[in-house]
Amino acid sequence: MNNVQRPTRGIGAGDDHAALILHSYRQLMGADLIETNDKVSLAEQLFDSATVILSHGTEADPVLNFGNRAALTLWEMDWDTFTRTPSRYTAEAMERSERDRFLKAVAEQGYVDNYTGIRISSTGRRFYIKEAIVWNLRDASGRYAGQAAAFQHYENC
């Protein structure tokens, strides 16, 4: 997983999706998620960020549509596997009802910060995320476009 390459295709691979994540975060939090520069594409900057960043879409059972290098490494998945995974599978079965309640609160409030919870990788490794921010994604028209999460701190359980 150390040699994870930035995807060149897919819903979350491009600058449009990166801009959606960054703009939605800025609108809700009043700050930038990451420092950006004009010399590198937004997608590359988001993908290469040390902060774990991921998002899912608007399906009835939302599917992950973006994970940066840090997320792919943490969940021990390649891009194609990650972006076919329903986001509920990032948590153990016993944690899913709590996760569902939490995501409903995010949907209603716009964001939740300082979230902590147990997650599970594709190999079954459990880890505890700390101080995560989860927020709603809204397109330029204000339509709901999914949710994203970001965090820097986690520890193995």
C-alpha positions as CSV (number, residue, x, y, z in Angstrom):
1,M,0.0,0.0,0.0
2,N,3.0,2.3,0.3
3,N,3.1,2.8,-3.5
4,V,-0.5,4.0,-3.9
5,Q,-0.8,5.9,-7.1
6,R,-3.2,8.8,-7.6
7,P,-6.2,7.6,-9.6
8,T,-6.7,9.1,-13.0
9,R,-10.3,8.3,-13.4
10,G,-13.4,7.9,-11.2
11,I,-15.9,10.1,-9.5
12,G,-13.6,11.3,-6.8
13,A,-10.4,11.4,-8.8
14,G,-10.7,14.8,-10.5
15,D,-10.3,18.4,-9.7
16,D,-14.1,18.9,-9.7
17,H,-14.6,16.5,-6.8
18,A,-11.6,17.9,-5.0
19,A,-13.0,21.4,-5.3
20,L,-16.4,20.1,-4.0
21,I,-14.7,18.7,-0.9
22,L,-12.6,21.8,-0.3
23,H,-15.4,24.3,-1.0
24,S,-17.9,22.5,1.1
25,Y,-15.5,22.4,4.0
26,R,-14.6,26.1,3.7
27,Q,-18.3,27.0,3.5
28,L,-19.1,25.2,6.7
29,M,-16.0,25.6,8.7
30,G,-14.8,29.0,7.6
31,A,-11.3,27.7,7.1
32,D,-9.3,25.7,4.5
33,L,-9.0,22.0,4.9
34,I,-5.6,22.0,3.3
35,E,-3.2,24.6,2.1
36,T,-3.4,24.8,-1.7
37,N,-1.1,26.2,-4.4
38,D,-1.7,27.0,-8.0
39,K,1.3,24.9,-9.2
40,V,-0.3,21.5,-8.5
41,S,-3.9,20.4,-9.3
42,L,-6.4,20.3,-6.4
43,A,-6.9,16.6,-6.9
44,E,-3.2,15.9,-6.5
45,Q,-2.9,18.1,-3.4
46,L,-5.9,16.5,-1.8
47,F,-4.7,13.0,-2.7
48,D,-1.2,13.7,-1.3
49,S,-2.4,15.4,1.9
50,A,-1.1,13.8,5.2
51,T,-4.6,14.3,6.6
52,V,-6.8,11.3,6.0
53,I,-9.6,12.5,3.7
54,L,-12.5,10.4,2.3
55,S,-16.0,10.9,0.9
56,H,-19.1,9.0,-0.1
57,G,-21.9,9.7,-2.5
58,T,-25.7,10.0,-2.2
59,E,-26.8,6.4,-2.9
60,A,-29.3,4.8,-0.5
61,D,-26.4,2.8,0.8
62,P,-23.6,5.4,0.2
63,V,-20.5,4.2,-1.6
64,L,-17.1,5.7,-1.0
65,N,-16.1,7.9,-4.0
66,F,-12.9,9.4,-2.8
67,G,-10.0,8.4,-0.5
68,N,-6.7,10.0,-0.5
69,R,-3.4,8.1,-0.2
70,A,-3.6,8.3,3.6
71,A,-7.1,6.9,3.6
72,L,-6.3,4.1,1.2
73,T,-3.3,3.1,3.3
74,L,-5.2,3.2,6.5
75,W,-8.1,1.1,5.2
76,E,-5.6,-1.2,3.3
77,M,-7.3,-0.9,0.0
78,D,-6.5,0.2,-3.5
79,W,-8.5,2.9,-5.3
80,D,-10.8,0.5,-7.2
81,T,-11.7,-1.5,-4.2
82,F,-12.1,1.6,-2.0
83,T,-14.4,3.3,-4.5
84,R,-16.7,0.3,-4.8
85,T,-17.1,-0.1,-1.0
86,P,-20.3,1.0,0.8
87,S,-19.1,3.5,3.4
88,R,-20.8,1.5,6.2
89,Y,-18.1,-1.2,5.7
90,T,-15.5,1.2,7.1
91,A,-17.0,0.3,10.6
92,E,-17.5,-3.0,12.2
93,A,-21.0,-4.4,12.2
94,M,-21.5,-3.7,15.9
95,E,-20.4,0.0,15.3
96,R,-22.7,0.6,12.3
97,S,-25.8,1.6,14.2
98,E,-23.9,4.2,16.1
99,R,-22.3,5.3,12.8
100,D,-25.7,5.6,11.2
101,R,-27.0,7.8,14.0
102,F,-23.9,10.0,13.7
103,L,-24.2,10.5,10.0
104,K,-27.9,11.4,10.4
105,A,-26.7,14.2,12.8
106,V,-24.2,15.4,10.3
107,A,-26.9,15.5,7.6
108,E,-29.2,17.6,9.8
109,Q,-26.5,19.9,11.3
110,G,-24.2,20.3,8.3
111,Y,-21.1,19.0,10.1
112,V,-19.8,17.5,13.3
113,D,-16.3,18.0,14.5
114,N,-14.3,16.3,17.2
115,Y,-15.8,12.9,16.3
116,T,-14.2,9.7,17.6
117,G,-15.0,6.1,16.7
118,I,-13.7,2.7,15.9
119,R,-13.2,1.7,12.3
120,I,-11.9,-1.4,10.6
121,S,-9.6,-1.9,7.6
122,S,-10.1,-4.4,4.8
123,T,-7.9,-6.9,6.6
124,G,-9.9,-6.6,9.9
125,R,-7.4,-4.3,11.7
126,R,-9.4,-2.1,14.1
127,F,-8.4,1.5,14.7
128,Y,-9.7,4.4,16.7
129,I,-10.1,7.7,14.8
130,K,-9.8,10.8,16.9
131,E,-10.9,14.4,16.3
132,A,-12.5,13.7,13.0
133,I,-14.5,16.3,11.1
134,V,-17.4,15.0,9.0
135,W,-19.4,17.4,6.8
136,N,-22.0,17.5,4.1
137,L,-20.9,18.1,0.5
138,R,-23.0,20.6,-1.4
139,D,-22.5,21.4,-5.1
140,A,-22.5,25.0,-6.6
141,S,-26.4,24.9,-6.6
142,G,-26.5,23.9,-2.9
143,R,-27.7,20.4,-3.7
144,Y,-26.6,17.7,-1.3
145,A,-23.8,15.7,-2.9
146,G,-22.7,13.3,-0.1
147,Q,-20.5,13.6,3.0
148,A,-16.8,13.8,3.6
149,A,-14.5,13.2,6.6
150,A,-11.0,14.2,7.6
151,F,-8.8,13.4,10.5
152,Q,-5.1,13.3,11.4
153,H,-5.1,11.2,14.5
154,Y,-5.8,7.5,14.9
155,E,-4.5,4.6,16.9
156,N,-4.7,0.9,16.5
157,C,-7.1,-0.9,18.9
